[in-house]
Amino acid sequence: MAEGDVRTYFEDGLWKNRVEGGRRASNTSLRRIDAVLAGRQIARKRRVGHFVHTPQGEVETERDFRPRRPAPG
């Protein structure tokens, strides 16, 4: 994951979102879906990647909101 990407993960009984490079969670939620939607919104606004982890810490899904580069030619 690159600096600035958003991670949605489970820790201490809560779902959390954190921007890579940051020290603390941006927000927390009791429900996974709420955290995933909030993390997606943050990533879309920042134009970065969004990684959703399982409670065990594995990457479950990944979405890229970076601007697409035009094909050469």
C-alpha positions, 0 to 999 in steps of 0.5 A: 500500500502506498502512502495516503491509501486508506485501510479499513480494518478490525481492531479492538472490537471496532471497524476502523479507517486509517490513512496510510502514514497516519498514526490514528484511525480517521473514524470508527464504526461498530458495523463493517458496512458503515466503515467500508462505505466511509473508507471508500468515500475518503479514498475517492475524495483523496483519489487513492486506493482503498483496502478492506481487510478481514478481521484476521488482517488479510486484504479482502478487497481493493479499489483504486480511485487514482486518476487513470493515465491516458494510453500512450500513442 
